[in-house]
Amino acid sequence: MIYKILADLTVIIHFLWILFLIAGAWIGRKNRIIKYLHIGGLGFAFVIQCFGWYCPLTHLEVWLRAKHDPLLTYKGSFIVHYIEKIIYTELPEWLIFLLTLVIITINFLIYKKCRLT
């Protein structure tokens, strides 16, 4: 039971991390530590997308689910697995990569705008 709770908690943390990567520049504009954490996270997201790696949180969740019940595990990307359940279609890897670049670009523009004002 503890592994199921930890796996569910990992999913929540993973989801919050993704939200932070999407909109972290809004917080990072006024907090230097958050800004550097956010930029580092965006860089890490870019690297794992370039090399086709999975986020360590995905590996942790799969491992915890396997410890709880091996039938509950899944293969592949955290994002694809859960977005697929929401929109009933699998997103191609190139689209996830493109969305990652869009998020990085938008956040870069937010940081750039803050620096100019």
Helices and strands as residue ranges (DSSP letters): H 2-28, H 32-51, H 56-68, G 70-72, H 78-87, H 93-116
